């Protein structure tokens, strides 16, 4: 599991590696340059004109080393140096290595730079930035952003803070190649336009040091959840895999109940009962014949609370609406104390009847999208604040809070956050969240804890989306594709780690 370290820890990691490998700092920089170039040459051939904009610190030193290595591989490279602030020793070393080999220019506001560049490499400021970029740095950043070129950032886009909210200008990178570990800002929506598509390059920083560092932020990969999948014994029967109850559906929204039901069954629940208005009975029985249907007394929306004693977990919310009668059903379900997966309209009912937050059963999972989360906790000024509010809600409810989106974040009651590595924009489609609710409910029915179900379920949900995109593309992906590809996601994860 990849740790997400803060800037102080990352600096200490560099220093520790230099001291204890041991390796000279310029040689560690060379490894970083080689790792970047290894990524770069696989994506851009040497017919492309390359411009590299360097500061005078270590990020600029990276840029100079990259310029030399690309030139050795036949690329036409021009370097522009933004001269402001301190000059690092490793920058000077790499600058001297370039003498006479590459066209090197000092950047200023009047320089018509980058006009002939197909690709611009940003190596101005790096990850140590602590205040907004201004002056000549801002001019350089604006010039890069205004150029008609593909933009690639070295380690982090210039101007972007690694682990706090950014207020100044930033390079709007198409790609970011970062070293060893992801930065927290890469995983938050507010940084998306700056970071673009990001990739990690291993430069051999000390893994023992990383292992020993404390952090509450992690990046979730396949190897981290593969072992959570439980093997089934030869003499197992459906009773061994739990009985889940879904409270779902209302007139015009029975599709949400169908999608959630399919998700729960494909996730492995032994038995599933869907409690839905009578108007949805025929739809559920014909669409999901494997599920039992508990028929509510209301024809258009849920009006009564079913008996819950025989169920292991309750998923509530997809398509239920917010009628007063349905709100009372949600209240009664919460008061049973059964662990729950709470989504969609059940979340909106919590938001409009805030006293119900006090009776959310311990060990539940809440799955808001950003709009639902805002209604639950109020507004935020930036996504770092939003992350703090997510952790606070998980602590308050003693439950797991999943905030859906790119790099879906999973906050536990202990204050730990896991960011997901699977999923794609094609999943931004109606019903995708209903499938996730079903998956989580199906996993918890089998005895997975809320944390285990959240980690495994979110990863599989995203992986199913990634597999679906390979066949259907992002624009044509629909929620039922996630159900279709969930078995393949399970098999892919179990066999290869996703």
Secondary structure, 3 states (H helix, E strand, C coil): CEECCCHHHHHHHHHHHHHHCCCCHHHHHHHHHHHHHHHHHCCCCCCCEEEEEECCCHHHHHHHHHHHHHHHCCCEEEEEECCCCCCCHHHHHHHHHHCCCCEEEECCCCCCCCCCCCEEEEECCCCCCCCCCCCHHHHHHHHHHHCCCEEEEECCCCCCCCCCCCCCCCCCCCEEEEECCCCHHHHCHHHHHHHCEEEEECCCCCHHHHHHCCCCEEEECHHHHHHHCCCCCCCCCHHHHCEEEEECCCCCCHHHHHHHHHHHHHCCCCEEEEEECHHHHHHHHHHCCCCEEEECCCCCCCCCCCCCCCCCEEEECCCCCCCHHHHHHHHHHHHCCCCEEECHHHHHHHHHCHHHHHHCCCCCEECCCHHHHHHHHCCCCCHHHHHHHHHHHHHHHCCEEEECCCCCEEECCCCCEEEECCCCHHHCCCCHHHHHHHHHHHHHHCCCCHHHHHHHHHHHHHHHHHHHHHHHCCCCCCHHHHHHHHHHHHHHHHHHCC
